[in-house]
Amino acid sequence: MLYRTMTAAPIFGLRREIDRLFDDAFSRDGMAWSPAVDIKENENELRVEVELPGLKPEEVEITAENGILTVRGEKKSERKEGDESRFHLVERTYGSFERTFQLPQGVDESKIEAEFEHGLLAIKVPKAALPQPRRISISNRSGQQQGAVGTGSQRQGSNGSQGQVSNGSQSAGKSASQKTAAQHA
């Protein structure tokens, strides 16, 4: 069963029609063309398939720069009328084309590959490995490593005052003034 989203289909159809109107209005003799494209995704890659009937791989250029994938080329006209033949109908389109696609974040542009077979250009855009979080250890000024931030514990001193005990470096029974004096001595 084919499921269609009712909101997306009319919008894409409208966009296609507007693009076609502009192409017809601003192209030479209405002969501009734009190849059909399918884009699909799986867990490892994006795959862009471009229909390019009648073209050879050397007539197509693919570039990827700053997150933009561009496919361009030119389909040359093969029409030749002579004394023996004339055309009654010409529906095939010819000329230059260029299609650009914004690549999503998380793809590896340096490993893009392309294959061309039977008029179908298949471009494989592999997804990059997602960065894994790393644990950062914290060291104090003396170079000793501590386990984590905030591992000290509160302890009640013998005189009722509370002192911070961190890795056994402070004694709990001293008052604040005694600790300050000991540090400056």
DOBA-760259 format. One line per field, with one value per residue: residue number from 1; x, z, y of N, C-alpha, C in turn. Coordinates in steps of 0.05 Angstrom, whole numbers, padded with zeros to 5 digits. Layout:
% DOBA-760259
seq	(NUM,...)
n_x	(X,...)
n_z	(Z,...)
n_y	(Y,...)
ca_x	(X,...)
ca_z	(Z,...)
ca_y	(Y,...)
c_x	(X,...)
c_z	(Z,...)
c_y	(Y,...)
//
This chain:
% DOBA-760259
seq	(1,2,3,4,5,6,7,8,9,10,11,12,13,14,15,16,17,18,19,20,21,22,23,24,25,26,27,28,29,30,31,32,33,34,35,36,37,38,39,40,41,42,43,44,45,46,47,48,49,50,51,52,53,54,55,56,57,58,59,60,61,62,63,64,65,66,67,68,69,70,71,72,73,74,75,76,77,78,79,80,81,82,83,84,85,86,87,88,89,90,91,92,93,94,95,96,97,98,99,100,101,102,103,104,105,106,107,108,109,110,111,112,113,114,115,116,117,118,119,120,121,122,123,124,125,126,127,128,129,130,131,132,133,134,135,136,137,138,139,140,141,142,143,144,145,146,147,148,149,150,151,152,153,154,155,156,157,158,159,160,161,162,163,164,165,166,167,168,169,170,171,172,173,174,175,176,177,178,179,180,181,182,183,184,185)
n_x	(00017,00012,00030,00015,00033,-00012,-00002,00051,00055,00024,00052,00104,00092,00071,00117,00149,00120,00124,00180,00185,00157,00190,00237,00219,00206,00255,00293,00330,00291,00255,00282,00310,00330,00321,00348,00314,00311,00323,00326,00350,00356,00394,00417,00472,00486,00472,00437,00439,00405,00408,00375,00402,00395,00424,00473,00544,00591,00636,00615,00591,00596,00613,00612,00631,00626,00634,00588,00552,00527,00538,00514,00529,00525,00521,00475,00480,00451,00425,00401,00394,00377,00366,00367,00341,00310,00264,00242,00181,00162,00190,00208,00246,00293,00350,00414,00449,00454,00444,00444,00436,00447,00435,00475,00463,00483,00535,00554,00605,00642,00690,00691,00655,00625,00614,00574,00561,00513,00476,00450,00438,00459,00489,00501,00537,00536,00570,00553,00583,00620,00590,00611,00637,00624,00675,00709,00735,00790,00804,00854,00890,00928,00977,00987,00964,00914,00844,00784,00732,00692,00674,00679,00690,00673,00628,00646,00636,00670,00712,00703,00653,00650,00644,00682,00713,00730,00774,00801,00831,00865,00855,00847,00795,00783,00803,00795,00770,00804,00851,00864,00873,00918,00955,00961,00986,01034)
n_z	(00000,-00015,00018,00024,00041,00052,00055,00037,-00017,-00053,-00047,-00066,-00118,-00136,-00132,-00170,-00217,-00217,-00222,-00273,-00304,-00299,-00322,-00374,-00389,-00386,-00415,-00474,-00528,-00502,-00491,-00447,-00396,-00341,-00305,-00277,-00208,-00154,-00085,-00033,00033,00078,00136,00132,00089,00043,-00018,-00082,-00141,-00208,-00268,-00330,-00389,-00451,-00442,-00430,-00381,-00380,-00396,-00353,-00293,-00225,-00163,-00095,-00046,00011,00036,-00006,-00058,-00126,-00190,-00257,-00328,-00399,-00449,-00514,-00575,-00624,-00670,-00739,-00797,-00864,-00935,-00941,-00896,-00847,-00787,-00754,-00704,-00643,-00581,-00544,-00499,-00498,-00480,-00429,-00360,-00290,-00225,-00157,-00089,-00021,00027,00085,00155,00182,00142,00103,00062,00036,00020,-00021,-00073,-00142,-00191,-00258,-00299,-00352,-00365,-00315,-00262,-00202,-00139,-00082,-00017,00039,00109,00163,00219,00282,00330,00391,00461,00506,00567,00611,00651,00714,00742,00800,00821,00840,00809,00820,00805,00808,00822,00804,00793,00851,00892,00945,01016,01068,01136,01205,01253,01313,01346,01333,01286,01215,01165,01101,01070,01027,00990,01035,01047,01081,01150,01195,01245,01252,01258,01215,01216,01235,01194,01153,01173,01175,01121,01102,01127)
n_y	(-00023,00044,00101,00169,00234,00284,00338,00349,00331,00365,00413,00402,00389,00438,00470,00445,00457,00513,00519,00496,00533,00579,00559,00550,00602,00631,00604,00584,00583,00550,00502,00484,00437,00394,00343,00285,00268,00223,00216,00179,00148,00109,00074,00079,00113,00168,00166,00190,00191,00203,00214,00208,00201,00183,00209,00208,00185,00219,00267,00290,00327,00325,00357,00370,00415,00454,00433,00430,00393,00386,00373,00374,00385,00373,00361,00345,00366,00322,00329,00330,00356,00339,00332,00284,00274,00300,00331,00318,00322,00342,00325,00313,00342,00386,00412,00451,00433,00439,00415,00426,00407,00413,00385,00346,00355,00315,00281,00251,00285,00276,00223,00212,00175,00156,00124,00104,00079,00052,00101,00121,00158,00145,00169,00161,00181,00177,00170,00204,00180,00187,00234,00210,00220,00241,00226,00273,00281,00311,00350,00373,00432,00412,00370,00321,00274,00281,00246,00264,00323,00359,00318,00321,00317,00336,00343,00337,00374,00368,00411,00426,00456,00458,00428,00425,00366,00342,00294,00282,00325,00368,00382,00365,00388,00440,00511,00563,00607,00585,00551,00587,00615,00573,00562,00608,00608)
ca_x	(00000,00027,00021,00024,00026,-00029,00008,00076,00053,00016,00073,00126,00081,00070,00144,00158,00107,00136,00207,00182,00149,00213,00255,00208,00207,00281,00312,00331,00271,00242,00296,00325,00320,00332,00344,00299,00329,00313,00345,00341,00375,00394,00432,00501,00492,00451,00441,00427,00404,00401,00370,00416,00395,00438,00498,00566,00602,00655,00599,00579,00615,00602,00629,00620,00642,00620,00561,00535,00533,00529,00516,00525,00533,00507,00465,00482,00430,00433,00383,00406,00358,00379,00350,00326,00292,00257,00228,00153,00157,00214,00200,00270,00306,00379,00426,00464,00438,00459,00428,00451,00434,00447,00480,00458,00506,00541,00563,00634,00645,00715,00688,00633,00631,00593,00574,00543,00506,00451,00438,00431,00482,00484,00521,00536,00547,00570,00550,00607,00616,00582,00631,00630,00633,00698,00711,00758,00798,00810,00877,00894,00953,01000,00990,00949,00888,00821,00764,00711,00687,00656,00680,00695,00649,00626,00650,00633,00695,00709,00693,00627,00651,00645,00705,00713,00750,00778,00824,00847,00885,00849,00838,00768,00779,00814,00777,00777,00828,00875,00870,00885,00944,00972,00966,01004,01059)
ca_z	(00000,-00018,00035,00015,00059,00036,00055,00023,-00045,-00069,-00046,-00084,-00145,-00143,-00136,-00196,-00238,-00218,-00234,-00302,-00316,-00301,-00342,-00401,-00395,-00388,-00430,-00503,-00544,-00486,-00493,-00423,-00384,-00314,-00302,-00254,-00186,-00131,-00062,-00011,00055,00096,00161,00125,00068,00026,-00046,-00101,-00167,-00228,-00295,-00351,-00413,-00474,-00435,-00422,-00355,-00384,-00401,-00328,-00272,-00198,-00143,-00068,-00033,00033,00042,-00030,-00079,-00152,-00214,-00281,-00353,-00423,-00468,-00540,-00594,-00645,-00693,-00764,-00819,-00890,-00958,-00940,-00873,-00832,-00763,-00751,-00675,-00626,-00553,-00526,-00493,-00499,-00468,-00404,-00336,-00264,-00202,-00132,-00066,00005,00042,00114,00172,00189,00120,00097,00034,00024,00012,-00040,-00096,-00162,-00212,-00281,-00314,-00367,-00363,-00287,-00245,-00173,-00122,-00054,00002,00064,00133,00180,00246,00301,00351,00417,00483,00520,00594,00615,00678,00726,00760,00815,00813,00847,00789,00828,00792,00825,00809,00790,00805,00874,00906,00974,01032,01092,01161,01230,01268,01342,01360,01322,01261,01192,01148,01075,01068,00999,00987,01059,01048,01102,01175,01200,01271,01252,01251,01190,01220,01238,01167,01137,01184,01167,01092,01096,01142)
ca_y	(00000,00069,00122,00195,00256,00302,00366,00352,00326,00388,00434,00395,00392,00467,00479,00434,00472,00540,00516,00491,00559,00596,00547,00555,00631,00643,00587,00589,00569,00530,00477,00477,00413,00388,00314,00276,00259,00209,00216,00161,00147,00086,00080,00084,00133,00180,00158,00209,00178,00223,00202,00222,00184,00194,00221,00190,00194,00242,00292,00299,00336,00324,00370,00373,00437,00469,00422,00432,00374,00397,00355,00391,00373,00383,00341,00358,00359,00304,00334,00339,00353,00340,00329,00259,00271,00323,00324,00326,00327,00341,00327,00310,00367,00387,00436,00449,00430,00440,00410,00429,00396,00419,00361,00349,00352,00287,00264,00253,00294,00266,00195,00210,00159,00157,00103,00112,00055,00052,00128,00128,00166,00139,00182,00151,00200,00162,00185,00204,00169,00208,00237,00199,00237,00230,00234,00290,00279,00337,00349,00398,00445,00396,00348,00297,00272,00276,00228,00279,00348,00358,00293,00326,00312,00352,00327,00352,00375,00362,00435,00432,00470,00440,00433,00410,00346,00335,00276,00281,00346,00387,00369,00374,00401,00467,00532,00576,00625,00568,00541,00609,00620,00550,00564,00630,00605)
c_x	(00018,00014,00032,00016,00011,-00017,00033,00072,00044,00037,00095,00116,00079,00098,00155,00146,00119,00164,00205,00174,00173,00233,00245,00211,00235,00302,00310,00310,00257,00256,00313,00314,00334,00327,00329,00318,00312,00334,00334,00364,00371,00412,00462,00506,00467,00457,00425,00428,00393,00398,00383,00418,00409,00465,00518,00578,00621,00641,00586,00601,00600,00622,00615,00638,00624,00592,00542,00545,00521,00534,00510,00535,00518,00500,00464,00460,00441,00416,00398,00386,00373,00358,00332,00306,00286,00241,00199,00147,00184,00206,00224,00283,00336,00388,00440,00444,00456,00439,00445,00434,00449,00450,00475,00484,00510,00547,00592,00638,00670,00712,00664,00642,00608,00597,00555,00538,00478,00436,00429,00457,00474,00507,00517,00550,00546,00566,00576,00600,00610,00603,00621,00639,00657,00699,00736,00765,00807,00834,00879,00921,00978,01005,00976,00922,00866,00801,00744,00708,00668,00656,00685,00670,00651,00630,00648,00659,00690,00699,00666,00627,00653,00669,00702,00736,00752,00803,00842,00867,00879,00841,00812,00765,00789,00792,00786,00801,00853,00883,00884,00913,00964,00979,00986,01031,01080)
c_z	(00000,00000,00025,00036,00042,00035,00038,-00008,-00061,-00069,-00065,-00113,-00154,-00148,-00163,-00219,-00240,-00230,-00264,-00316,-00320,-00321,-00370,-00409,-00400,-00403,-00460,-00516,-00528,-00485,-00469,-00411,-00357,-00309,-00276,-00234,-00165,-00109,-00041,00009,00069,00119,00155,00106,00057,-00003,-00064,-00129,-00187,-00255,-00316,-00377,-00436,-00467,-00428,-00396,-00359,-00391,-00376,-00308,-00245,-00179,-00117,-00054,-00013,00037,00018,-00050,-00105,-00174,-00238,-00305,-00376,-00441,-00495,-00558,-00616,-00670,-00717,-00786,-00846,-00912,-00955,-00917,-00861,-00808,-00763,-00722,-00660,-00598,-00534,-00523,-00492,-00485,-00442,-00381,-00312,-00242,-00177,-00109,-00041,00020,00071,00130,00177,00166,00115,00068,00020,00013,-00007,-00064,-00116,-00182,-00234,-00297,-00326,-00363,-00335,-00271,-00216,-00157,-00094,-00036,00030,00088,00150,00207,00265,00323,00378,00439,00496,00548,00598,00645,00688,00744,00775,00809,00820,00828,00796,00814,00812,00808,00792,00804,00828,00890,00936,00990,01057,01117,01185,01245,01298,01357,01349,01296,01238,01175,01123,01075,01039,00996,01011,01062,01069,01127,01183,01225,01272,01246,01226,01193,01223,01211,01151,01147,01175,01137,01087,01110,01126)
c_y	(00025,00091,00149,00216,00276,00330,00369,00349,00350,00410,00428,00397,00421,00478,00470,00450,00501,00539,00512,00517,00577,00585,00553,00584,00642,00625,00594,00571,00547,00503,00470,00452,00409,00358,00307,00264,00244,00210,00198,00158,00120,00093,00087,00106,00146,00171,00177,00195,00198,00209,00220,00206,00199,00208,00200,00201,00218,00268,00303,00306,00336,00338,00370,00393,00451,00459,00424,00411,00384,00376,00373,00376,00385,00360,00355,00348,00342,00308,00344,00334,00355,00338,00304,00258,00298,00314,00334,00334,00323,00346,00325,00337,00364,00412,00430,00445,00432,00435,00412,00419,00403,00392,00365,00347,00323,00270,00270,00259,00282,00237,00191,00194,00161,00134,00112,00087,00057,00079,00136,00133,00161,00150,00172,00171,00187,00181,00183,00191,00191,00210,00226,00217,00224,00241,00250,00289,00307,00334,00375,00409,00429,00373,00323,00297,00267,00260,00244,00305,00345,00332,00297,00321,00329,00334,00345,00351,00370,00386,00443,00447,00450,00447,00416,00391,00337,00320,00276,00303,00367,00371,00381,00391,00430,00487,00546,00594,00608,00557,00562,00614,00598,00552,00586,00627,00591)
//
